[in-house]
Amino acid sequence: MKSSIATLSLLAALAACSESEPKNPPQDGDSSTPGKAPHNGPNNAPNNEQEPDQPAVQQPATDPTRADQGRILFAVSPGNCAKCHTPDATGSDRAPNLTTGNFSHSDGSIQGIQQVIIAGVSKDELSSQEYPFAMNPRGNSNLTDQQCLDLAHYVKSLSQ
């Protein structure tokens, strides 16, 4: 019982400390304050160093654990990606290089790459007719969606 009271007292003290920390007042030109316009330059002229209205969309980074699992699948999966793309994924006369960051059938996002792995690429959709084979859905194997996601993280990591 005493430890419960002590724990509650400690939590109350921590909460009080966090509530009493002084907040830094917004500086002139701080656009992070809702409803406050950025400070304009002399003569009320607009400041040309304002942030753009729409921030750039950043691609999420690959998950190293998933990428490592994908690396293993790439080499030894039943579909054996490495058989056509080569063990180092630099491509062959059977399939394209996956290390350049240029993807003909995807926007290059992890989700886009995963969708290509799941759906495959038919002979008619091949980016170059020099490749003699289509890419079968899921590499012609029983890869799960999660395994396809692991492979996508690995493929994306090759060009980061």
C-alpha atoms as an extended CHARMM CRD file, in Angstrom:
* protein
*
       160  EXT
         1         1  MET       CA              0.0000000000        0.0000000000        0.0000000000  PROA      1               0.0000000000
         2         2  LYS       CA              2.8260000000        2.3710000000        0.8850000000  PROA      2               0.0000000000
         3         3  SER       CA              4.4870000000        1.7620000000       -2.5030000000  PROA      3               0.0000000000
         4         4  SER       CA              1.2260000000        2.6010000000       -4.3320000000  PROA      4               0.0000000000
         5         5  ILE       CA              0.9450000000        5.8870000000       -2.4640000000  PROA      5               0.0000000000
         6         6  ALA       CA              4.6060000000        6.6500000000       -3.1270000000  PROA      6               0.0000000000
         7         7  THR       CA              4.1510000000        5.8790000000       -6.8430000000  PROA      7               0.0000000000
         8         8  LEU       CA              1.0720000000        8.1180000000       -7.0470000000  PROA      8               0.0000000000
         9         9  SER       CA              2.9350000000       10.9180000000       -5.2730000000  PROA      9               0.0000000000
        10        10  LEU       CA              5.8460000000       10.5960000000       -7.6770000000  PROA      10              0.0000000000
        11        11  LEU       CA              3.5450000000       10.6640000000      -10.7110000000  PROA      11              0.0000000000
        12        12  ALA       CA              1.7300000000       13.7320000000       -9.3550000000  PROA      12              0.0000000000
        13        13  ALA       CA              5.0460000000       15.5060000000       -8.8050000000  PROA      13              0.0000000000
        14        14  LEU       CA              6.2190000000       14.6840000000      -12.3260000000  PROA      14              0.0000000000
        15        15  ALA       CA              2.9470000000       15.9150000000      -13.7910000000  PROA      15              0.0000000000
        16        16  ALA       CA              3.2270000000       19.1580000000      -11.8320000000  PROA      16              0.0000000000
        17        17  CYS       CA              6.7810000000       19.6930000000      -13.0710000000  PROA      17              0.0000000000
        18        18  SER       CA              5.8470000000       19.1930000000      -16.6900000000  PROA      18              0.0000000000
        19        19  GLU       CA              2.9090000000       21.5910000000      -16.3880000000  PROA      19              0.0000000000
        20        20  SER       CA              5.0170000000       24.3040000000      -14.7770000000  PROA      20              0.0000000000
        21        21  GLU       CA              7.7980000000       24.3170000000      -17.3690000000  PROA      21              0.0000000000
        22        22  PRO       CA              7.9010000000       27.7070000000      -19.0360000000  PROA      22              0.0000000000
        23        23  LYS       CA              6.8920000000       27.7530000000      -22.6600000000  PROA      23              0.0000000000
        24        24  ASN       CA              9.0340000000       29.7920000000      -25.0260000000  PROA      24              0.0000000000
        25        25  PRO       CA              6.9760000000       32.6440000000      -26.4360000000  PROA      25              0.0000000000
        26        26  PRO       CA              6.7110000000       32.6100000000      -30.2320000000  PROA      26              0.0000000000
        27        27  GLN       CA              9.2540000000       34.7810000000      -31.9850000000  PROA      27              0.0000000000
        28        28  ASP       CA              8.3190000000       37.2650000000      -34.6730000000  PROA      28              0.0000000000
        29        29  GLY       CA              8.0190000000       35.3710000000      -37.9090000000  PROA      29              0.0000000000
        30        30  ASP       CA              7.2460000000       32.0870000000      -36.1270000000  PROA      30              0.0000000000
        31        31  SER       CA              4.5840000000       30.5540000000      -38.3360000000  PROA      31              0.0000000000
        32        32  SER       CA              4.0980000000       27.6110000000      -35.9980000000  PROA      32              0.0000000000
        33        33  THR       CA              1.6620000000       29.6230000000      -33.9030000000  PROA      33              0.0000000000
        34        34  PRO       CA             -1.8520000000       28.9680000000      -35.2250000000  PROA      34              0.0000000000
        35        35  GLY       CA             -3.5150000000       32.0310000000      -36.6520000000  PROA      35              0.0000000000
        36        36  LYS       CA             -0.3570000000       34.1370000000      -36.5510000000  PROA      36              0.0000000000
        37        37  ALA       CA              1.0100000000       35.2960000000      -39.8820000000  PROA      37              0.0000000000
        38        38  PRO       CA              4.7640000000       35.2720000000      -40.4100000000  PROA      38              0.0000000000
        39        39  HSD       CA              6.5540000000       38.5430000000      -39.7680000000  PROA      39              0.0000000000
        40        40  ASN       CA              6.8810000000       40.6650000000      -42.8600000000  PROA      40              0.0000000000
        41        41  GLY       CA             10.0030000000       42.5600000000      -43.7310000000  PROA      41              0.0000000000
        42        42  PRO       CA             10.4640000000       46.3490000000      -43.7050000000  PROA      42              0.0000000000
        43        43  ASN       CA              7.5190000000       48.4490000000      -44.8700000000  PROA      43              0.0000000000
        44        44  ASN       CA              5.2610000000       45.4390000000      -44.2880000000  PROA      44              0.0000000000
        45        45  ALA       CA              6.6420000000       43.7780000000      -47.4310000000  PROA      45              0.0000000000
        46        46  PRO       CA              6.2650000000       40.0060000000      -47.5530000000  PROA      46              0.0000000000
        47        47  ASN       CA              9.2130000000       37.9890000000      -46.3510000000  PROA      47              0.0000000000
        48        48  ASN       CA             10.3910000000       35.8440000000      -49.2710000000  PROA      48              0.0000000000
        49        49  GLU       CA             11.8590000000       33.2330000000      -46.9540000000  PROA      49              0.0000000000
        50        50  GLN       CA              8.4790000000       31.8580000000      -45.9020000000  PROA      50              0.0000000000
        51        51  GLU       CA              7.8580000000       28.1340000000      -45.8170000000  PROA      51              0.0000000000
        52        52  PRO       CA              5.9020000000       26.7670000000      -48.8050000000  PROA      52              0.0000000000
        53        53  ASP       CA              2.2120000000       26.0890000000      -48.2020000000  PROA      53              0.0000000000
        54        54  GLN       CA              2.5610000000       22.3840000000      -48.9750000000  PROA      54              0.0000000000
        55        55  PRO       CA              5.5280000000       20.5430000000      -47.4620000000  PROA      55              0.0000000000
        56        56  ALA       CA              7.3180000000       18.0810000000      -49.7020000000  PROA      56              0.0000000000
        57        57  VAL       CA              6.1430000000       14.5010000000      -49.2930000000  PROA      57              0.0000000000
        58        58  GLN       CA              8.9920000000       12.3810000000      -48.0570000000  PROA      58              0.0000000000
        59        59  GLN       CA              9.2010000000        8.6840000000      -48.7820000000  PROA      59              0.0000000000
        60        60  PRO       CA              9.3810000000        6.6360000000      -45.6070000000  PROA      60              0.0000000000
        61        61  ALA       CA             12.7440000000        5.0820000000      -44.9240000000  PROA      61              0.0000000000
        62        62  THR       CA             13.1170000000        1.3720000000      -45.1950000000  PROA      62              0.0000000000
        63        63  ASP       CA             12.8300000000       -0.7260000000      -42.0800000000  PROA      63              0.0000000000
        64        64  PRO       CA             16.2460000000       -2.4070000000      -41.5880000000  PROA      64              0.0000000000
        65        65  THR       CA             14.7230000000       -5.5320000000      -40.0320000000  PROA      65              0.0000000000
        66        66  ARG       CA             12.2760000000       -5.9470000000      -42.9030000000  PROA      66              0.0000000000
        67        67  ALA       CA             15.0130000000       -5.2050000000      -45.4360000000  PROA      67              0.0000000000
        68        68  ASP       CA             17.2130000000       -7.8950000000      -43.8800000000  PROA      68              0.0000000000
        69        69  GLN       CA             14.3710000000      -10.4230000000      -44.0640000000  PROA      69              0.0000000000
        70        70  GLY       CA             13.7730000000       -9.3300000000      -47.6530000000  PROA      70              0.0000000000
        71        71  ARG       CA             17.4510000000       -9.8330000000      -48.4980000000  PROA      71              0.0000000000
        72        72  ILE       CA             17.1950000000      -13.4420000000      -47.3450000000  PROA      72              0.0000000000
        73        73  LEU       CA             13.9600000000      -13.9790000000      -49.2730000000  PROA      73              0.0000000000
        74        74  PHE       CA             15.4850000000      -12.3830000000      -52.3720000000  PROA      74              0.0000000000
        75        75  ALA       CA             18.2600000000      -14.9800000000      -52.3760000000  PROA      75              0.0000000000
        76        76  VAL       CA             16.4080000000      -18.1030000000      -51.2870000000  PROA      76              0.0000000000
        77        77  SER       CA             12.6540000000      -17.6240000000      -51.7640000000  PROA      77              0.0000000000
        78        78  PRO       CA             10.7920000000      -20.2490000000      -53.7880000000  PROA      78              0.0000000000
        79        79  GLY       CA             10.4360000000      -17.6470000000      -56.5430000000  PROA      79              0.0000000000
        80        80  ASN       CA             14.1760000000      -17.0000000000      -56.2330000000  PROA      80              0.0000000000
        81        81  CYS       CA             14.3180000000      -13.3440000000      -57.2680000000  PROA      81              0.0000000000
        82        82  ALA       CA             18.1000000000      -13.5960000000      -57.5380000000  PROA      82              0.0000000000
        83        83  LYS       CA             17.7870000000      -16.1480000000      -60.3330000000  PROA      83              0.0000000000
        84        84  CYS       CA             16.6890000000      -13.4200000000      -62.7480000000  PROA      84              0.0000000000
        85        85  HSD       CA             17.7770000000      -10.1870000000      -61.0550000000  PROA      85              0.0000000000
        86        86  THR       CA             21.1670000000      -11.6990000000      -59.9630000000  PROA      86              0.0000000000
        87        87  PRO       CA             22.2740000000      -12.1450000000      -56.3350000000  PROA      87              0.0000000000
        88        88  ASP       CA             23.4280000000       -8.5120000000      -56.0990000000  PROA      88              0.0000000000
        89        89  ALA       CA             20.2090000000       -7.3090000000      -57.8320000000  PROA      89              0.0000000000
        90        90  THR       CA             22.1260000000       -5.5910000000      -60.6390000000  PROA      90              0.0000000000
        91        91  GLY       CA             20.0540000000       -7.3230000000      -63.2980000000  PROA      91              0.0000000000
        92        92  SER       CA             20.7470000000       -9.6430000000      -66.1820000000  PROA      92              0.0000000000
        93        93  ASP       CA             19.4480000000      -10.4500000000      -69.6310000000  PROA      93              0.0000000000
        94        94  ARG       CA             16.4250000000      -11.9260000000      -67.8180000000  PROA      94              0.0000000000
        95        95  ALA       CA             15.4200000000       -9.0110000000      -65.5500000000  PROA      95              0.0000000000
        96        96  PRO       CA             16.2880000000       -5.3620000000      -64.8370000000  PROA      96              0.0000000000
        97        97  ASN       CA             18.7120000000       -3.8420000000      -62.3590000000  PROA      97              0.0000000000
        98        98  LEU       CA             16.9780000000       -3.0790000000      -59.0510000000  PROA      98              0.0000000000
        99        99  THR       CA             19.7580000000       -0.9470000000      -57.5330000000  PROA      99              0.0000000000
       100       100  THR       CA             19.2960000000        2.2560000000      -59.5480000000  PROA      100             0.0000000000
       101       101  GLY       CA             16.1310000000        3.5810000000      -57.9030000000  PROA      101             0.0000000000
       102       102  ASN       CA             14.4280000000        3.7060000000      -61.3170000000  PROA      102             0.0000000000
       103       103  PHE       CA             11.3680000000        1.4830000000      -61.4070000000  PROA      103             0.0000000000
       104       104  SER       CA              9.4240000000        1.0570000000      -64.6490000000  PROA      104             0.0000000000
       105       105  HSD       CA              6.3330000000       -0.4640000000      -63.0560000000  PROA      105             0.0000000000
       106       106  SER       CA              6.1800000000        1.3810000000      -59.7560000000  PROA      106             0.0000000000
       107       107  ASP       CA              6.4760000000        4.8650000000      -58.3150000000  PROA      107             0.0000000000
       108       108  GLY       CA              9.4700000000        3.5800000000      -56.3380000000  PROA      108             0.0000000000
       109       109  SER       CA              7.6790000000        3.6570000000      -52.9900000000  PROA      109             0.0000000000
       110       110  ILE       CA              7.8140000000        0.6400000000      -50.7330000000  PROA      110             0.0000000000
       111       111  GLN       CA              4.0890000000        0.0790000000      -51.2790000000  PROA      111             0.0000000000
       112       112  GLY       CA              4.4710000000        0.4580000000      -55.0450000000  PROA      112             0.0000000000
       113       113  ILE       CA              7.3030000000       -2.0620000000      -55.1580000000  PROA      113             0.0000000000
       114       114  GLN       CA              5.2810000000       -4.4500000000      -52.9880000000  PROA      114             0.0000000000
       115       115  GLN       CA              2.3550000000       -4.2110000000      -55.4180000000  PROA      115             0.0000000000
       116       116  VAL       CA              4.6050000000       -5.1080000000      -58.3520000000  PROA      116             0.0000000000
       117       117  ILE       CA              5.9150000000       -8.1350000000      -56.4510000000  PROA      117             0.0000000000
       118       118  ILE       CA              2.3650000000       -9.2180000000      -55.5940000000  PROA      118             0.0000000000
       119       119  ALA       CA              0.8750000000       -8.6240000000      -59.0560000000  PROA      119             0.0000000000
       120       120  GLY       CA              3.9100000000       -9.4720000000      -61.1700000000  PROA      120             0.0000000000
       121       121  VAL       CA              4.6060000000       -8.0420000000      -64.6180000000  PROA      121             0.0000000000
       122       122  SER       CA              3.0920000000       -9.7050000000      -67.6740000000  PROA      122             0.0000000000
       123       123  LYS       CA              5.0680000000      -10.1840000000      -70.8830000000  PROA      123             0.0000000000
       124       124  ASP       CA              2.9740000000       -7.4180000000      -72.4960000000  PROA      124             0.0000000000
       125       125  GLU       CA              3.8140000000       -4.9950000000      -69.6710000000  PROA      125             0.0000000000
       126       126  LEU       CA              7.5760000000       -5.5270000000      -69.7050000000  PROA      126             0.0000000000
       127       127  SER       CA              9.4840000000       -2.2700000000      -69.9580000000  PROA      127             0.0000000000
       128       128  SER       CA             11.7970000000       -3.8450000000      -72.4990000000  PROA      128             0.0000000000
       129       129  GLN       CA             11.0370000000       -6.6860000000      -74.8460000000  PROA      129             0.0000000000
       130       130  GLU       CA             14.6590000000       -7.7760000000      -74.4480000000  PROA      130             0.0000000000
       131       131  TYR       CA             13.6420000000       -9.6510000000      -71.3130000000  PROA      131             0.0000000000
       132       132  PRO       CA             12.4380000000      -13.1040000000      -72.3270000000  PROA      132             0.0000000000
       133       133  PHE       CA             10.2630000000      -13.7900000000      -69.2800000000  PROA      133             0.0000000000
       134       134  ALA       CA              7.4020000000      -12.1510000000      -67.4640000000  PROA      134             0.0000000000
       135       135  MET       CA              7.6090000000      -11.7430000000      -63.7150000000  PROA      135             0.0000000000
       136       136  ASN       CA              5.0100000000      -14.0430000000      -62.2480000000  PROA      136             0.0000000000
       137       137  PRO       CA              2.8540000000      -12.7910000000      -59.3740000000  PROA      137             0.0000000000
       138       138  ARG       CA              4.6450000000      -13.3320000000      -56.0710000000  PROA      138             0.0000000000
       139       139  GLY       CA              7.5670000000      -14.7510000000      -58.0250000000  PROA      139             0.0000000000
       140       140  ASN       CA              5.4660000000      -17.7990000000      -58.8940000000  PROA      140             0.0000000000
       141       141  SER       CA              5.5630000000      -18.8270000000      -55.2510000000  PROA      141             0.0000000000
       142       142  ASN       CA              3.4600000000      -18.6980000000      -52.1080000000  PROA      142             0.0000000000
       143       143  LEU       CA              4.9870000000      -15.5180000000      -50.7170000000  PROA      143             0.0000000000
       144       144  THR       CA              2.6890000000      -13.8430000000      -48.1950000000  PROA      144             0.0000000000
       145       145  ASP       CA              1.8410000000      -10.1520000000      -48.3510000000  PROA      145             0.0000000000
       146       146  GLN       CA              4.2220000000       -9.6010000000      -45.4170000000  PROA      146             0.0000000000
       147       147  GLN       CA              7.0390000000      -11.4140000000      -47.2250000000  PROA      147             0.0000000000
       148       148  CYS       CA              6.3490000000       -9.2990000000      -50.3140000000  PROA      148             0.0000000000
       149       149  LEU       CA              6.5670000000       -6.2360000000      -48.0550000000  PROA      149             0.0000000000
       150       150  ASP       CA              9.9210000000       -7.4740000000      -46.6870000000  PROA      150             0.0000000000
       151       151  LEU       CA             11.1600000000       -7.8960000000      -50.2630000000  PROA      151             0.0000000000
       152       152  ALA       CA              9.9520000000       -4.3870000000      -51.1100000000  PROA      152             0.0000000000
       153       153  HSD       CA             11.8910000000       -2.9400000000      -48.1550000000  PROA      153             0.0000000000
       154       154  TYR       CA             15.0010000000       -4.7880000000      -49.3590000000  PROA      154             0.0000000000
       155       155  VAL       CA             14.6280000000       -3.6540000000      -52.9770000000  PROA      155             0.0000000000
       156       156  LYS       CA             14.0210000000       -0.0550000000      -51.8680000000  PROA      156             0.0000000000
       157       157  SER       CA             17.0750000000       -0.1890000000      -49.5850000000  PROA      157             0.0000000000
       158       158  LEU       CA             19.2810000000       -1.0880000000      -52.5570000000  PROA      158             0.0000000000
       159       159  SER       CA             18.9050000000        2.3960000000      -54.0000000000  PROA      159             0.0000000000
       160       160  GLN       CA             19.0220000000        4.5010000000      -50.8230000000  PROA      160             0.0000000000
